[in-house]
Amino acid sequence: MQRCKVAAWVIVFALSAGMTRAALPRPTLARARGFRKYIVGDTLRLTLADAVRLMLLNNSSVRVEQQNVKQAQDAVTRAYAPFDPLFVSGFSPTRETQPTFSQLSGASTLSSLSQSAETRFQQTFSTGAQLQTGLSATRTSSNSIFNTFNPSVFSTLNISLTQPLLRNFGRFVNRAPIVIAERNLDQSRLQFEEEINDSMLQAIRQYWQVVEDREQLQVLQQSLRAAKASYEYDQRALQLGALSPLDIYQSEAEVATRRVAVIQAQYALKQDEDQFRMLIGADLDAQAAALKLDLVEPSKPSKPLLKPHLKRLVQEALASRPDLKALESQLQNTRTSLRVAQNRLQPDLSVTALYASNGLGGNELSSTTPRTILAHGGIGDALGQVFGFGFPTYGVSVQLSLPLRNHEAEADLADARVAREQTLYTIRHSQEQVALDVKNAVNELEQAKLSMAAAQVAEHLAEKNVQAQQEEYELGSGLMFLVLQAQTQLAQAEASLVSAQVGYQLAVATLEHATGGLLERFHVQIARTVP
């Protein structure tokens, strides 16, 4: 029989454990989305704004950072836990049998049954006050001949209110964890905004990297075609006897060299395209992953070149950078923690007011033998007396706890002061760094503008030099070496121009990132709540 009971308990435990596991929902990750509207034939055609949008929708790193905001939201909910109301109820029956050693016990073998039930409610308020209420009832029956009520029901209603007067007094101290948690949530949102700012800059850089690789490949392919044309010209000259057989190897070797450069550029483009696909989440969509990329933004700036005003840009950055706003929120938290630490040094003085109402019910017995029931009663009589408030108990107590030395509170106060000072220095350092970031970005932009202008001149002159060397060679007064050298210089000049143009685009994005303006440029807003 005992083995059957054990087996039954094992089965019940296994079933409950299985139900617990079944109740846990499986986590589901968001699928890649937003690609269908950008598919044109067998290509994925994207502007820069489209790439930024897809990155924000699908990038896994962005989703990881988003979870920090959700955790901060949960922390705010957790901060309200001390003010959660609590309701407790219980029932406890007890049967007792014991031998007696005195006739005053009322029976040779005393047997009693006690059944107790109670309900309690407690609540802490934002002022620090603690309210506790309870209603209890105990029914007792016994074979003792001396009981006046048998069975008897004794019931009590208790109400007590305790209010701290010094330490932990007031809404500020008791709601400080909630205020800190809400500021931490704001700080988490600002940090998420900063991560979005960084992720957008990364997407922009990768976009322009692919554009640069594509245009650099076009330059190399054009250079290869020019080398092939020179080689074909030499072949015709060789067939006509106008060129020595030893002189054709120079142009043929140049074709092979430029073909190697084209192959290297093709695979560099492929690698950067794969990196770009991962950044926008295209690898998570089977259809999008198989499509060719068509990034439609040209490297050549289409708008008038920026003329940055350094002082104004620094002021904008100091006012709008999310990392600085997050530090300001952190500073407010350190000030709140400092006030709470100061309150902890105060004596613990509290006042408690209590009130209780009692009631008795049950069958009232006569004092004569044999004992008869004079009046029938029960729980209703007991509760009637309780809520009739005819048998009250009330009082007030004051308690003072005065530590002669509180090392823990003193250390907490010192730490709070250090944290405040540390945050102030961190803010100052961050402001200096922000100003430096803006200055560097402005310098980078000015350098990109000058480099682009110089590269345009170099490309124009290199093109004219190729034409001149080709004409001299065709007239018989030039050398193939000089023609190939001029072609190489033209390819280098064109590649430098592409790099300078992309460098300008990146410098603009870097400046907007340094001033915190990338989100505004692409119309990105951070929601107050994260779903």
C-alpha positions as CSV (number, residue, x, y, z in Angstrom):
1,M,0.0,0.0,0.0
2,Q,2.8,2.4,0.9
3,R,4.5,1.7,-2.5
4,C,1.3,2.5,-4.3
5,K,1.1,5.9,-2.5
6,V,4.7,6.7,-3.4
7,A,4.1,5.7,-7.0
8,A,1.0,7.9,-7.1
9,W,3.0,10.9,-5.8
10,V,5.7,10.3,-8.4
11,I,3.0,10.3,-11.2
12,V,1.4,13.5,-9.8
13,F,4.8,15.2,-9.7
14,A,5.7,14.1,-13.2
15,L,2.4,15.3,-14.6
16,S,2.8,18.7,-12.8
17,A,6.3,19.1,-14.1
18,G,5.2,18.3,-17.6
19,M,2.4,20.8,-17.4
20,T,4.9,23.4,-16.2
21,R,7.1,22.8,-19.2
22,A,4.2,22.8,-21.6
23,A,3.0,26.2,-20.2
24,L,6.3,27.9,-21.0
25,P,5.9,29.7,-24.4
26,R,8.6,29.1,-27.0
27,P,10.4,32.3,-27.9
28,T,9.8,33.5,-31.5
29,L,12.1,35.8,-33.3
30,A,10.9,38.4,-35.7
31,R,11.2,37.5,-39.4
32,A,12.9,39.7,-41.9
33,R,10.5,42.1,-43.5
34,G,10.3,45.1,-45.8
35,F,12.2,43.7,-48.8
36,R,9.2,43.0,-51.2
37,K,8.7,46.7,-52.1
38,Y,12.4,47.1,-53.2
39,I,12.5,44.0,-55.5
40,V,12.8,44.9,-59.2
41,G,13.1,41.8,-61.4
42,D,16.1,39.9,-60.1
43,T,17.7,42.8,-58.2
44,L,17.2,44.5,-54.9
45,R,17.2,48.2,-55.7
46,L,17.9,50.4,-52.7
47,T,18.5,54.1,-52.0
48,L,20.5,55.1,-49.0
49,A,17.3,55.8,-47.0
50,D,16.0,52.4,-48.0
51,A,19.1,50.7,-46.7
52,V,18.8,52.5,-43.4
53,R,15.2,51.5,-43.0
54,L,15.9,47.9,-43.7
55,M,18.7,47.9,-41.2
56,L,16.5,49.3,-38.5
57,L,13.8,46.7,-39.3
58,N,15.9,43.6,-39.5
59,N,19.4,44.1,-38.0
60,S,20.0,41.6,-35.1
61,S,22.3,43.9,-33.2
62,V,19.5,46.5,-33.1
63,R,17.1,43.9,-31.7
64,V,19.7,43.0,-29.0
65,E,20.0,46.6,-27.9
66,Q,16.2,46.9,-27.9
67,Q,15.9,44.2,-25.3
68,N,17.8,46.5,-22.8
69,V,14.9,49.0,-23.1
70,K,12.4,46.2,-22.4
71,Q,14.4,45.2,-19.3
72,A,14.4,48.8,-18.1
73,Q,10.6,48.9,-18.6
74,D,10.4,45.7,-16.4
75,A,12.6,47.4,-13.8
76,V,10.0,50.2,-13.5
77,T,7.3,47.7,-12.9
78,R,9.5,45.9,-10.3
79,A,10.1,49.2,-8.5
80,Y,6.4,49.3,-7.5
81,A,6.6,46.0,-5.7
82,P,7.0,47.5,-2.1
83,F,3.6,49.1,-2.6
84,D,1.8,45.9,-3.8
85,P,-1.1,45.0,-1.5
86,L,-0.9,41.5,0.1
87,F,-3.9,39.3,1.0
88,V,-3.2,36.2,3.1
89,S,-5.7,33.6,4.3
90,G,-5.3,30.3,6.1
91,F,-7.1,27.5,7.8
92,S,-5.6,25.2,10.5
93,P,-7.5,22.4,12.2
94,T,-5.8,20.6,15.2
95,R,-7.0,17.5,17.1
96,E,-5.3,17.0,20.5
97,T,-5.8,14.2,23.1
98,Q,-3.8,14.2,26.4
99,P,-3.9,12.5,29.8
100,T,-4.7,14.7,32.8
101,F,-3.2,14.8,36.3
102,S,-5.8,17.0,38.0
103,Q,-9.6,17.0,38.4
104,L,-9.5,20.7,37.3
105,S,-8.8,19.5,33.8
106,G,-12.5,18.5,33.5
107,A,-11.9,15.0,32.2
108,S,-9.8,12.0,32.8
109,T,-8.6,12.1,29.2
110,L,-8.8,15.6,27.7
111,S,-9.8,15.7,24.1
112,S,-10.1,18.9,22.1
113,L,-10.5,20.0,18.5
114,S,-9.3,23.5,17.5
115,Q,-10.1,24.9,14.0
116,S,-8.6,28.3,13.2
117,A,-9.1,30.5,10.2
118,E,-7.7,33.9,9.4
119,T,-7.5,36.5,6.6
120,R,-4.9,39.3,6.6
121,F,-4.4,42.3,4.3
122,Q,-1.4,44.6,4.4
123,Q,-0.4,47.6,2.3
124,T,2.5,50.0,2.3
125,F,1.8,53.6,1.1
126,S,4.0,56.1,-0.5
127,T,4.3,58.1,2.7
128,G,5.9,55.1,4.4
129,A,2.8,54.2,6.3
130,Q,2.0,50.4,6.7
131,L,-1.6,49.3,7.1
132,Q,-2.3,45.8,8.4
133,T,-5.8,44.4,8.9
134,G,-6.8,40.9,10.0
135,L,-9.9,38.9,10.8
136,S,-9.5,35.6,12.7
137,A,-11.8,33.1,14.2
138,T,-11.1,30.0,16.3
139,R,-13.6,27.3,17.0
140,T,-12.8,25.1,19.9
141,S,-14.6,22.0,21.2
142,S,-13.6,19.9,24.2
143,N,-14.9,17.2,26.6
144,S,-14.0,19.3,29.6
145,I,-16.9,19.7,32.0
146,F,-15.7,23.2,33.0
147,N,-16.2,24.9,29.6
148,T,-18.9,27.5,29.6
149,F,-19.2,27.5,25.8
150,N,-18.8,24.2,24.0
151,P,-18.1,24.5,21.1
152,S,-16.9,28.0,21.4
153,V,-16.0,30.5,18.6
154,F,-13.7,33.4,19.4
155,S,-13.2,36.0,16.7
156,T,-11.0,39.1,16.5
157,L,-10.7,42.0,14.0
158,N,-7.3,43.7,14.1
159,I,-6.3,47.0,12.5
160,S,-2.9,48.7,12.9
161,L,-1.3,51.6,11.2
162,T,2.5,52.4,11.5
163,Q,3.9,55.6,10.2
164,P,7.7,56.4,10.2
165,L,8.3,60.0,11.3
166,L,12.0,60.5,10.5
167,R,13.8,57.8,8.6
168,N,11.8,56.5,5.6
169,F,9.2,59.3,6.0
170,G,7.6,61.0,3.0
171,R,6.8,60.3,-0.6
172,F,10.2,61.3,-1.9
173,V,12.2,58.7,0.0
174,N,9.7,55.9,-0.5
175,R,9.1,56.6,-4.2
176,A,12.8,57.2,-4.9
177,P,13.3,53.6,-6.3
178,I,10.4,54.2,-8.8
179,V,11.8,57.6,-9.8
180,I,15.3,56.2,-10.3
181,A,13.9,53.3,-12.3
182,E,11.9,55.7,-14.5
183,R,15.0,57.7,-15.1
184,N,16.9,54.6,-15.9
185,L,14.3,53.8,-18.5
186,D,14.8,57.2,-20.0
187,Q,18.5,56.6,-19.9
188,S,18.1,53.2,-21.6
189,R,16.0,54.8,-24.3
190,L,18.7,57.4,-24.9
191,Q,21.4,54.8,-25.0
192,F,19.3,52.9,-27.5
193,E,19.0,56.0,-29.5
194,E,22.8,56.3,-29.4
195,E,23.1,52.7,-30.6
196,I,20.7,53.5,-33.4
197,N,22.8,56.5,-34.3
198,D,25.9,54.3,-34.5
199,S,24.1,51.5,-36.4
200,M,22.8,54.0,-38.9
201,L,26.4,55.4,-39.5
202,Q,27.6,51.8,-39.9
203,A,24.9,51.1,-42.5
204,I,25.7,54.3,-44.4
205,R,29.4,53.5,-44.4
206,Q,28.8,50.0,-45.7
207,Y,26.4,51.3,-48.4
208,W,29.0,53.8,-49.7
209,Q,31.7,51.1,-49.4
210,V,29.7,48.9,-51.8
211,V,29.1,51.9,-54.1
212,E,32.8,52.7,-54.1
213,D,33.8,49.1,-54.8
214,R,31.3,49.0,-57.7
215,E,32.6,52.3,-59.3
216,Q,36.3,51.3,-58.6
217,L,35.5,48.0,-60.5
218,Q,34.1,50.0,-63.4
219,V,37.3,52.1,-63.5
220,L,39.4,49.0,-63.6
221,Q,37.3,47.4,-66.2
222,Q,37.6,50.5,-68.3
223,S,41.3,50.5,-67.8
224,L,41.4,46.8,-68.9
225,R,39.4,47.6,-72.0
226,A,41.9,50.4,-72.8
227,A,44.9,48.0,-72.4
228,K,43.1,45.4,-74.6
229,A,42.6,48.1,-77.3
230,S,46.3,49.0,-77.1
231,Y,47.3,45.3,-77.4
232,E,45.0,44.9,-80.4
233,Y,46.6,48.0,-82.0
234,D,50.0,46.5,-81.5
235,Q,48.9,43.2,-82.9
236,R,47.8,44.9,-86.1
237,A,51.1,46.8,-86.2
238,L,52.9,43.5,-85.8
239,Q,51.0,41.9,-88.7
240,L,51.9,44.9,-90.9
241,G,55.5,44.7,-89.9
242,A,55.5,48.1,-88.2
243,L,56.3,46.6,-84.8
244,S,59.0,44.3,-83.5
245,P,57.8,40.9,-82.1
246,L,59.6,41.7,-78.9
247,D,57.7,45.0,-78.4
248,I,54.2,43.4,-78.1
249,Y,55.0,41.7,-74.8
250,Q,54.7,45.0,-73.0
251,S,51.1,45.6,-73.9
252,E,50.2,41.9,-73.4
253,A,51.7,41.9,-69.9
254,E,49.8,45.0,-69.0
255,V,46.5,43.3,-70.1
256,A,47.2,40.4,-67.7
257,T,48.2,42.7,-64.9
258,R,45.0,44.7,-65.2
259,R,42.9,41.6,-65.5
260,V,44.3,40.5,-62.1
261,A,43.3,43.9,-60.6
262,V,39.7,43.4,-62.0
263,I,39.4,40.0,-60.5
264,Q,40.6,41.2,-57.1
265,A,38.1,44.1,-57.3
266,Q,35.2,41.8,-58.2
267,Y,35.8,39.6,-55.1
268,A,36.3,42.7,-52.8
269,L,32.9,43.9,-54.1
270,K,31.4,40.5,-53.4
271,Q,32.7,40.5,-49.8
272,D,31.4,44.0,-49.1
273,E,28.0,43.1,-50.6
274,D,27.7,40.1,-48.4
275,Q,28.5,42.3,-45.4
276,F,25.9,44.8,-46.5
277,R,23.3,42.0,-46.9
278,M,23.9,40.8,-43.4
279,L,23.7,44.4,-42.1
280,I,20.2,45.0,-43.6
281,G,19.0,41.5,-42.7
282,A,18.8,40.2,-46.3
283,D,20.3,36.9,-45.3
284,L,17.3,36.3,-43.2
285,D,15.0,36.3,-46.3
286,A,15.7,33.5,-48.7
287,Q,14.4,35.5,-51.7
288,A,16.2,38.7,-50.9
289,A,19.5,36.8,-50.2
290,A,19.5,35.5,-53.8
291,L,19.0,38.8,-55.5
292,K,21.6,41.1,-57.0
293,L,22.2,44.4,-55.3
294,D,21.5,47.6,-57.1
295,L,22.5,50.6,-54.9
296,V,21.2,53.6,-56.9
297,E,23.0,56.4,-55.1
298,P,25.9,57.8,-57.1
299,S,29.1,58.7,-55.4
300,K,29.1,62.1,-57.0
301,P,27.3,64.6,-54.7
302,S,24.1,65.8,-56.2
303,K,23.5,68.7,-53.8
304,P,25.6,71.8,-53.2
305,L,28.5,71.1,-50.9
306,L,28.0,71.8,-47.3
307,K,29.6,74.9,-45.6
308,P,29.7,73.9,-41.9
309,H,29.6,76.5,-39.1
310,L,31.7,75.0,-36.4
311,K,30.4,77.0,-33.4
312,R,26.8,76.4,-34.3
313,L,27.4,72.7,-34.9
314,V,29.1,72.2,-31.5
315,Q,26.1,73.9,-29.8
316,E,23.7,71.6,-31.6
317,A,25.7,68.6,-30.7
318,L,25.8,69.5,-27.0
319,A,22.1,70.1,-27.0
320,S,20.9,67.0,-29.0
321,R,23.5,64.2,-28.5
322,P,21.6,61.3,-26.8
323,D,24.7,60.2,-24.8
324,L,24.9,63.6,-23.1
325,K,21.2,63.5,-22.3
326,A,21.7,60.0,-20.8
327,L,24.4,61.4,-18.5
328,E,22.1,64.2,-17.4
329,S,19.5,61.6,-16.4
330,Q,22.3,59.7,-14.6
331,L,23.2,62.9,-12.7
332,Q,19.7,63.3,-11.5
333,N,19.7,59.8,-10.2
334,T,22.9,60.4,-8.2
335,R,21.2,63.5,-6.6
336,T,18.2,61.4,-5.7
337,S,20.4,58.7,-4.2
338,L,22.2,61.3,-2.2
339,R,19.0,62.6,-0.6
340,V,17.9,59.0,0.2
341,A,21.3,58.3,1.8
342,Q,21.0,61.5,3.9
343,N,17.6,60.3,5.1
344,R,19.0,56.9,6.1
345,L,21.2,58.7,8.7
346,Q,18.2,59.9,10.6
347,P,16.9,58.1,13.7
348,D,14.2,55.5,13.2
349,L,11.1,57.0,14.9
350,S,7.7,55.5,14.3
351,V,4.2,55.7,15.8
352,T,1.7,52.9,15.7
353,A,-2.0,53.0,16.3
354,L,-3.9,49.8,16.8
355,Y,-7.5,48.8,17.2
356,A,-9.1,45.4,17.8
357,S,-12.6,44.2,18.3
358,N,-13.4,40.8,19.9
359,G,-16.4,38.6,19.8
360,L,-17.5,35.2,21.3
361,G,-20.0,32.7,20.1
362,G,-21.0,29.1,20.5
363,N,-23.3,26.9,22.6
364,E,-23.7,28.2,26.1
365,L,-23.9,25.4,28.7
366,S,-25.5,25.3,32.1
367,S,-23.3,25.1,35.3
368,T,-25.4,22.3,36.7
369,T,-25.1,18.5,36.2
370,P,-26.2,17.2,33.8
371,R,-25.1,20.1,31.6
372,T,-27.7,21.4,29.2
373,I,-27.5,23.9,26.4
374,L,-28.9,27.2,27.5
375,A,-28.4,29.0,24.1
376,H,-27.3,27.9,20.7
377,G,-24.7,30.0,19.0
378,G,-21.9,30.0,16.5
379,I,-19.7,32.0,14.2
380,G,-22.5,34.5,13.4
381,D,-22.7,35.5,17.1
382,A,-19.0,36.0,17.3
383,L,-18.9,38.1,14.2
384,G,-21.9,40.1,15.3
385,Q,-20.0,41.1,18.5
386,V,-16.9,41.8,16.5
387,F,-18.6,44.3,14.1
388,G,-20.7,45.6,16.9
389,F,-17.5,46.9,18.4
390,G,-18.7,46.2,22.0
391,F,-15.4,44.6,23.1
392,P,-12.7,46.9,21.8
393,T,-9.0,47.0,22.4
394,Y,-7.0,50.1,21.3
395,G,-3.7,51.8,21.9
396,V,-0.9,53.8,20.5
397,S,2.8,53.1,20.7
398,V,5.9,55.1,19.8
399,Q,9.2,53.4,19.0
400,L,12.6,55.1,18.7
401,S,15.7,53.4,17.3
402,L,18.8,55.6,17.7
403,P,22.0,54.0,16.6
404,L,25.0,55.5,18.2
405,R,27.0,55.0,15.0
406,N,25.7,53.9,11.6
407,H,28.8,53.0,9.5
408,E,26.7,51.5,6.6
409,A,24.6,54.7,6.2
410,E,27.7,56.9,6.4
411,A,29.4,54.8,3.7
412,D,26.3,54.9,1.5
413,L,26.2,58.7,1.8
414,A,29.9,59.0,1.0
415,D,29.4,56.7,-2.1
416,A,26.5,58.8,-3.2
417,R,28.6,62.0,-3.1
418,V,31.5,60.3,-5.0
419,A,29.0,59.0,-7.6
420,R,27.6,62.5,-8.1
421,E,31.1,64.0,-8.5
422,Q,32.2,61.2,-10.8
423,T,29.1,61.8,-13.0
424,L,29.8,65.5,-13.2
425,Y,33.4,64.8,-14.4
426,T,32.1,62.3,-16.8
427,I,29.6,64.8,-18.3
428,R,32.4,67.4,-18.6
429,H,34.7,64.8,-20.3
430,S,31.9,63.8,-22.7
431,Q,31.1,67.4,-23.6
432,E,34.8,67.9,-24.5
433,Q,34.8,64.7,-26.5
434,V,31.6,65.7,-28.3
435,A,33.1,69.1,-29.2
436,L,36.3,67.3,-30.5
437,D,34.2,64.8,-32.5
438,V,32.4,67.7,-34.2
439,K,35.7,69.5,-34.9
440,N,37.2,66.4,-36.4
441,A,34.1,65.8,-38.5
442,V,34.2,69.4,-39.8
443,N,38.0,69.0,-40.6
444,E,37.2,65.7,-42.3
445,L,34.5,67.4,-44.4
446,E,36.7,70.3,-45.4
447,Q,39.5,67.9,-46.4
448,A,37.0,65.8,-48.4
449,K,35.9,68.9,-50.3
450,L,39.4,69.9,-51.2
451,S,40.4,66.3,-52.1
452,M,37.4,66.0,-54.4
453,A,38.3,69.3,-56.1
454,A,41.9,68.2,-56.6
455,A,40.9,64.8,-57.8
456,Q,38.6,66.3,-60.4
457,V,41.5,68.4,-61.8
458,A,43.9,65.3,-61.7
459,E,41.4,63.2,-63.5
460,H,40.8,65.8,-66.2
461,L,44.6,66.2,-66.8
462,A,45.2,62.5,-66.8
463,E,42.6,62.1,-69.5
464,K,44.2,64.7,-71.6
465,N,47.6,63.1,-71.1
466,V,46.2,59.7,-72.4
467,Q,44.9,61.4,-75.5
468,A,48.2,63.1,-76.1
469,Q,50.3,60.0,-75.6
470,Q,48.0,57.9,-77.8
471,E,48.2,60.5,-80.6
472,E,52.0,60.6,-80.5
473,Y,52.2,56.8,-80.5
474,E,49.9,56.6,-83.5
475,L,52.0,59.2,-85.3
476,G,55.1,57.1,-84.6
477,S,56.8,59.6,-82.3
478,G,55.6,58.1,-79.0
479,L,56.3,54.9,-77.1
480,M,53.8,52.2,-76.0
481,F,55.3,52.3,-72.5
482,L,54.2,56.0,-72.2
483,V,50.7,55.2,-73.5
484,L,50.3,52.4,-70.9
485,Q,51.7,54.5,-68.2
486,A,49.3,57.3,-69.0
487,Q,46.4,54.8,-69.0
488,T,47.5,53.6,-65.5
489,Q,47.7,57.2,-64.3
490,L,44.2,57.9,-65.6
491,A,42.8,54.8,-63.8
492,Q,44.5,55.9,-60.6
493,A,43.1,59.5,-61.0
494,E,39.6,58.1,-61.7
495,A,39.8,55.8,-58.7
496,S,41.1,58.7,-56.5
497,L,38.1,60.8,-57.7
498,V,35.7,58.0,-56.7
499,S,37.4,57.7,-53.3
500,A,37.2,61.4,-52.8
501,Q,33.5,61.6,-53.7
502,V,32.7,58.7,-51.4
503,G,34.9,60.3,-48.7
504,Y,32.8,63.4,-49.0
505,Q,29.5,61.4,-48.6
506,L,31.0,59.7,-45.5
507,A,32.2,63.0,-44.1
508,V,28.7,64.4,-44.3
509,A,27.3,61.3,-42.5
510,T,30.1,61.5,-39.9
511,L,29.3,65.1,-39.2
512,E,25.6,64.4,-38.8
513,H,26.5,61.5,-36.5
514,A,28.7,63.7,-34.4
515,T,25.9,66.3,-34.0
516,G,23.2,63.7,-33.4
517,G,21.4,64.6,-36.5
518,L,21.3,61.3,-38.4
519,L,17.9,60.3,-36.8
520,E,16.3,63.6,-37.9
521,R,17.8,63.3,-41.4
522,F,16.2,59.9,-41.9
523,H,13.0,60.7,-39.9
524,V,13.7,58.1,-37.2
525,Q,11.9,58.4,-33.8
526,I,12.4,56.2,-30.8
527,A,9.0,55.0,-29.4
528,R,8.3,55.6,-25.7
529,T,7.4,52.0,-25.2
530,V,9.0,49.0,-26.9
531,P,6.5,46.2,-27.9
